[in-house]
Amino acid sequence: MSVYVQDINGHPLMPTDRNGWVRKALKTGKAIVVTRRPFTIRLTYETKTNAVQPITLGVDAGSEHIGLSASTETKEVYASEVELRTDIVKNISTRREQRRFRRYRKTRYRKSRFSNRVHSKSRGWLAPSIEAKINYHVQTVRKIMQILPIASIVVETASFDTQKIKAITEGNPVPEGTDYQQGEMMDFWNVREYVFFRDNHTCQCCKGKSGCKELNVHHIESRKTGGNAPNNLVTLCETCHDKYHRGEIKLPKTIRRGESLRDAAFMGIMRWTLFNRLKEMYPGIVTHTYGYITKNTRITNGLEKNHATDALCIANHPKAVRVESVFIQKRVRRHNRQLHKMTILKGGLRKPNQAPREVKGFRLNDKVLYNGQECFVHGRRTSGYFDLRLIDGTLVHPCASWKNIHLLEHTNTILTQEVRLSSHD
């Protein structure tokens, strides 16, 4: 297993496989531990030379996962896969619901502020969900630059033709030329008007049998989950709409949400922004490649398909000797500022939304040791019992006592677990 090394000033050096030398250096005080995963040490004495080999970092950018691989022409020195957060939209929608409900209760006299949106007036503004994904990519690259002397960074800027994907999925002709300028909502004022026209101004539940002339646009999946895309909207009359929300009827099985292209849209928006930000941070060493080149390199060399392998191909070192293990990382939520549950108990009491930040010396997402197995605190109780799980959500113990677990390290926002490459594949 490679150990990553920094000099006395924190600048990265080449990793070492001399584990005996590392143990001796730590025991004699010539080195200190910086991080456990990946295991990184910092020398406490001045080094005479800083001879390093050119290392290329390949970045397989994605909407839900990031693949990373740092390698020379002959050897891979680092590989990881990062699972990104996908709950940003949901959390923002929940916060909006609670804010509006609170203002309705406490400040009903407050004037509307729908036109007072500073961020939307700023040039280059991106939605919070996209901005978060870009920041995760940048932060991940920055952490690798702190432990390895990276000479060049290659980013895969993948693009997706959402109109073509949708046409193939629905069995329609593939768009060509000016077809891309004539989308499905062309000549319509808004999404609502288009949905009514698409559904022939007829309730898709009762087909007009209720006799109600007033029509509504209904979300098949909640707006929080499915958004306002036309394939998530259907026309219902006022009668059927009210009955559905009262639980008196169910929609026909033929009404279902179309395929979501959210991830493809994310990549189309964020790819050049990510590339330009990395170029600003590390001028002169950042280049880009395309997905078809990565695919051709992987197939030509007979490599398996996963994010870390794609990153190795992006770095253009497919014949390099692979690392023994890959770091699986997961981004988790840092804060939850909701103080109380939404349900009000008898007497007007509100139940706290979560347990105290620290219980018996353990916090949420801490890495702990239980029966010789490394796992993470997934849930905590004030009584001192914890829900322990692996990084992929596999249950280790639903109610382990604090007396039987040992704290390895406090975790803030990134869960890290080292997995043998053979078992991972």
Secondary structure in CASP SS format (residue, H / E / C, confidence):
PFRMAT SS
TARGET T0000
AUTHOR 0000-0000-0000
METHOD secondary structure of the structure
MODEL  1
M C 1.00
S C 1.00
V E 1.00
Y E 1.00
V E 1.00
Q E 1.00
D C 1.00
I C 1.00
N C 1.00
G C 1.00
H C 1.00
P E 1.00
L C 1.00
M C 1.00
P C 1.00
T E 1.00
D C 1.00
R C 1.00
N H 1.00
G H 1.00
W H 1.00
V H 1.00
R H 1.00
K H 1.00
A H 1.00
L H 1.00
K H 1.00
T H 1.00
G C 1.00
K C 1.00
A E 1.00
I E 1.00
V E 1.00
V E 1.00
T E 1.00
R C 1.00
R C 1.00
P C 1.00
F C 1.00
T E 1.00
I E 1.00
R E 1.00
L E 1.00
T C 1.00
Y C 1.00
E C 1.00
T C 1.00
K C 1.00
T C 1.00
N C 1.00
A C 1.00
V C 1.00
Q C 1.00
P C 1.00
I E 1.00
T E 1.00
L E 1.00
G E 1.00
V E 1.00
D E 1.00
A C 1.00
G C 1.00
S C 1.00
E C 1.00
H E 1.00
I E 1.00
G E 1.00
L E 1.00
S E 1.00
A E 1.00
S E 1.00
T C 1.00
E C 1.00
T C 1.00
K E 1.00
E E 1.00
V E 1.00
Y E 1.00
A E 1.00
S E 1.00
E E 1.00
V E 1.00
E E 1.00
L C 1.00
R C 1.00
T C 1.00
D C 1.00
I H 1.00
V H 1.00
K H 1.00
N H 1.00
I H 1.00
S H 1.00
T H 1.00
R H 1.00
R H 1.00
E H 1.00
Q H 1.00
R H 1.00
R H 1.00
F H 1.00
R H 1.00
R H 1.00
Y H 1.00
R H 1.00
K H 1.00
T C 1.00
R C 1.00
Y C 1.00
R C 1.00
K C 1.00
S C 1.00
R C 1.00
F C 1.00
S C 1.00
N C 1.00
R C 1.00
V H 1.00
H H 1.00
S H 1.00
K H 1.00
S C 1.00
R C 1.00
G C 1.00
W C 1.00
L C 1.00
A C 1.00
P H 1.00
S H 1.00
I H 1.00
E H 1.00
A H 1.00
K H 1.00
I H 1.00
N H 1.00
Y H 1.00
H H 1.00
V H 1.00
Q H 1.00
T H 1.00
V H 1.00
R H 1.00
K H 1.00
I H 1.00
M H 1.00
Q H 1.00
I H 1.00
L C 1.00
P C 1.00
I E 1.00
A E 1.00
S E 1.00
I E 1.00
V E 1.00
V E 1.00
E E 1.00
T C 1.00
A C 1.00
S C 1.00
F C 1.00
D C 1.00
T H 1.00
Q H 1.00
K H 1.00
I H 1.00
K H 1.00
A H 1.00
I H 1.00
T H 1.00
E H 1.00
G C 1.00
N C 1.00
P C 1.00
V C 1.00
P C 1.00
E C 1.00
G H 1.00
T H 1.00
D H 1.00
Y H 1.00
Q H 1.00
Q C 1.00
G C 1.00
E C 1.00
M C 1.00
M C 1.00
D C 1.00
F C 1.00
W C 1.00
N C 1.00
V H 1.00
R H 1.00
E H 1.00
Y H 1.00
V H 1.00
F H 1.00
F H 1.00
R H 1.00
D C 1.00
N C 1.00
H C 1.00
T C 1.00
C C 1.00
Q C 1.00
C C 1.00
C C 1.00
K C 1.00
G C 1.00
K C 1.00
S C 1.00
G C 1.00
C C 1.00
K C 1.00
E C 1.00
L E 1.00
N E 1.00
V E 1.00
H E 1.00
H E 1.00
I C 1.00
E C 1.00
S C 1.00
R H 1.00
K H 1.00
T H 1.00
G H 1.00
G C 1.00
N C 1.00
A C 1.00
P H 1.00
N H 1.00
N H 1.00
L E 1.00
V E 1.00
T E 1.00
L E 1.00
C E 1.00
E H 1.00
T H 1.00
C H 1.00
H H 1.00
D H 1.00
K H 1.00
Y H 1.00
H H 1.00
R C 1.00
G C 1.00
E C 1.00
I C 1.00
K C 1.00
L C 1.00
P C 1.00
K C 1.00
T C 1.00
I C 1.00
R C 1.00
R C 1.00
G C 1.00
E C 1.00
S C 1.00
L C 1.00
R H 1.00
D H 1.00
A H 1.00
A H 1.00
F H 1.00
M H 1.00
G H 1.00
I H 1.00
M H 1.00
R H 1.00
W H 1.00
T H 1.00
L H 1.00
F H 1.00
N H 1.00
R H 1.00
L H 1.00
K H 1.00
E H 1.00
M H 1.00
Y C 1.00
P C 1.00
G C 1.00
I C 1.00
V E 1.00
T E 1.00
H E 1.00
T E 1.00
Y C 1.00
G H 1.00
Y H 1.00
I H 1.00
T H 1.00
K H 1.00
N H 1.00
T H 1.00
R H 1.00
I H 1.00
T H 1.00
N C 1.00
G C 1.00
L C 1.00
E C 1.00
K C 1.00
N C 1.00
H H 1.00
A H 1.00
T H 1.00
D H 1.00
A H 1.00
L H 1.00
C H 1.00
I H 1.00
A C 1.00
N C 1.00
H C 1.00
P C 1.00
K C 1.00
A C 1.00
V E 1.00
R C 1.00
V C 1.00
E C 1.00
S E 1.00
V E 1.00
F E 1.00
I E 1.00
Q E 1.00
K E 1.00
R E 1.00
V C 1.00
R C 1.00
R C 1.00
H C 1.00
N C 1.00
R C 1.00
Q C 1.00
L C 1.00
H E 1.00
K E 1.00
M E 1.00
T E 1.00
I E 1.00
L C 1.00
K H 1.00
G H 1.00
G H 1.00
L C 1.00
R E 1.00
K E 1.00
P E 1.00
N C 1.00
Q C 1.00
A C 1.00
P C 1.00
R C 1.00
E E 1.00
V E 1.00
K C 1.00
G C 1.00
F E 1.00
R E 1.00
L C 1.00
N C 1.00
D C 1.00
K E 1.00
V E 1.00
L E 1.00
Y E 1.00
N C 1.00
G C 1.00
Q E 1.00
E E 1.00
C E 1.00
F E 1.00
V E 1.00
H E 1.00
G E 1.00
R E 1.00
R C 1.00
T C 1.00
S C 1.00
G C 1.00
Y E 1.00
F E 1.00
D E 1.00
L E 1.00
R E 1.00
L C 1.00
I C 1.00
D C 1.00
G C 1.00
T C 1.00
L E 1.00
V E 1.00
H E 1.00
P E 1.00
C E 1.00
A E 1.00
S E 1.00
W H 1.00
K H 1.00
N H 1.00
I E 1.00
H E 1.00
L E 1.00
L E 1.00
E E 1.00
H C 1.00
T C 1.00
N C 1.00
T C 1.00
I E 1.00
L E 1.00
T E 1.00
Q E 1.00
E E 1.00
V E 1.00
R E 1.00
L H 1.00
S H 1.00
S H 1.00
H H 1.00
D C 1.00
END
